[in-house]
Amino acid sequence: QVQLVESGGGLVQTGDSLRLSCAASGRTFNIYTVGWFRQAPGKEREFVAAISWGSMSTYYEDSVKGRFTIYRDNDKNTAYLQMDSLKPEDTAVYYCAARHRTVGGGFTSEATYKYWGQGTQVTVSS
């Protein structure tokens, strides 16, 4: 079992930056792939970014490429999402998720992630 807790959300203005954290507990964190997803009001939850268990691979949704960076510190059992040049359309509840390294399927598929945090709100004002 893995417990995930997100933090770092808040209210910012267009062009600002935020760093979200996803703290994990319960199992060895470095054997889990971590993904970030977000859900805007009235919309389906969507993939944002993912990082493989060994940090060898990262994946980004097209609209955040070049603005968001996903990374992890396995010694601290924490994954991060650095969000720069924020836009109003980035407003959403952001969730981190984890899946064991042996789980197959695309990194963008939320159905493949077994463990989820409670979410943290990010609001970007124009």
C-alpha positions as CSV (number, residue, x, y, z in Angstrom):
1,Q,0.0,0.0,0.0
2,V,1.2,3.5,-0.8
3,Q,-0.2,6.7,0.6
4,L,0.2,9.9,-1.4
5,V,-0.3,13.4,-0.1
6,E,-0.1,16.4,-2.5
7,S,0.8,19.9,-1.4
8,G,1.8,23.2,-2.9
9,G,-1.3,24.3,-4.7
10,G,-2.6,27.9,-4.4
11,L,-3.9,31.0,-6.1
12,V,-1.4,32.7,-8.5
13,Q,-1.5,35.0,-11.4
14,T,-0.8,34.3,-15.1
15,G,2.9,33.8,-15.6
16,D,3.6,32.8,-12.1
17,S,5.2,29.5,-10.9
18,L,4.2,26.9,-8.4
19,R,5.8,23.7,-7.3
20,L,3.6,20.8,-6.3
21,S,4.8,18.0,-4.1
22,C,3.7,14.5,-3.8
23,A,4.9,12.8,-0.6
24,A,4.7,9.0,-0.5
25,S,4.7,6.7,2.4
26,G,4.1,3.0,3.0
27,R,6.3,1.3,0.5
28,T,9.6,1.7,-1.3
29,F,8.9,4.7,-3.4
30,N,11.6,4.2,-5.9
31,I,9.8,1.2,-7.5
32,Y,6.8,3.2,-8.4
33,T,6.1,5.3,-11.5
34,V,4.5,8.6,-10.6
35,G,2.0,10.5,-12.7
36,W,0.3,13.9,-12.3
37,F,-3.2,14.4,-13.5
38,R,-5.6,17.3,-13.2
39,Q,-9.3,17.9,-13.3
40,A,-10.8,21.3,-14.2
41,P,-14.4,22.1,-13.3
42,G,-16.8,20.4,-15.5
43,K,-14.1,18.4,-17.3
44,E,-12.7,14.9,-17.3
45,R,-9.5,14.3,-15.4
46,E,-6.6,14.4,-17.8
47,F,-3.0,13.4,-17.8
48,V,-0.3,16.1,-17.2
49,A,3.0,14.4,-16.7
50,A,4.7,11.2,-15.6
51,I,8.1,10.0,-14.5
52,S,9.3,6.4,-14.5
53,W,10.4,4.7,-11.4
54,G,14.1,5.1,-12.1
55,S,13.7,8.7,-13.5
56,M,14.9,7.5,-16.8
57,S,11.8,8.7,-18.7
58,T,9.4,11.6,-18.4
59,Y,6.2,12.2,-20.3
60,Y,4.2,15.4,-20.7
61,E,0.9,16.4,-22.1
62,D,1.4,18.7,-25.1
63,S,0.0,21.8,-23.5
64,V,2.4,21.7,-20.6
65,K,5.6,20.8,-22.5
66,G,8.3,23.4,-21.9
67,R,6.4,24.9,-19.0
68,F,6.1,22.0,-16.5
69,T,8.8,19.7,-15.2
70,I,8.3,16.5,-13.3
71,Y,11.1,15.1,-11.2
72,R,11.5,13.0,-8.1
73,D,13.7,12.6,-5.1
74,N,13.5,9.0,-4.0
75,D,15.6,9.6,-0.9
76,K,12.8,11.9,0.3
77,N,10.0,9.7,-1.1
78,T,8.7,12.7,-2.9
79,A,7.8,13.6,-6.5
80,Y,7.4,17.2,-7.7
81,L,5.7,19.1,-10.5
82,Q,7.4,22.4,-11.2
83,M,4.9,24.6,-13.0
84,D,6.2,27.7,-14.7
85,S,4.5,30.3,-17.0
86,L,1.1,29.3,-15.6
87,K,-2.0,30.1,-17.6
88,P,-5.7,30.4,-16.5
89,E,-6.4,27.2,-18.4
90,D,-4.0,25.4,-16.0
91,T,-6.6,25.9,-13.2
92,A,-7.6,22.6,-11.8
93,V,-7.3,20.1,-9.0
94,Y,-4.0,18.4,-9.4
95,Y,-3.6,14.8,-8.3
96,C,-0.6,12.6,-8.1
97,A,-0.8,8.9,-8.7
98,A,1.5,5.9,-8.5
99,R,1.8,2.5,-10.0
100,H,4.2,-0.3,-9.5
101,R,7.1,-0.5,-12.0
102,T,5.8,-3.8,-13.3
103,V,2.4,-2.4,-14.3
104,G,2.2,-2.1,-18.0
105,G,0.2,0.2,-20.2
106,G,0.7,3.8,-21.3
107,F,1.9,6.3,-18.7
108,T,-1.0,8.6,-19.7
109,S,-3.7,6.1,-18.7
110,E,-5.1,6.9,-15.3
111,A,-6.7,3.5,-15.1
112,T,-3.2,1.9,-14.7
113,Y,-2.5,3.9,-11.6
114,K,-3.5,2.2,-8.4
115,Y,-2.7,4.8,-5.8
116,W,-4.0,8.4,-5.7
117,G,-3.6,11.4,-3.5
118,Q,-6.5,13.6,-2.4
119,G,-5.6,16.5,-4.8
120,T,-4.5,20.0,-4.4
121,Q,-6.2,23.1,-6.0
122,V,-4.3,25.3,-8.4
123,T,-6.0,28.5,-9.5
124,V,-4.5,30.8,-12.0
125,S,-6.1,34.2,-12.3
126,S,-5.8,36.3,-15.5
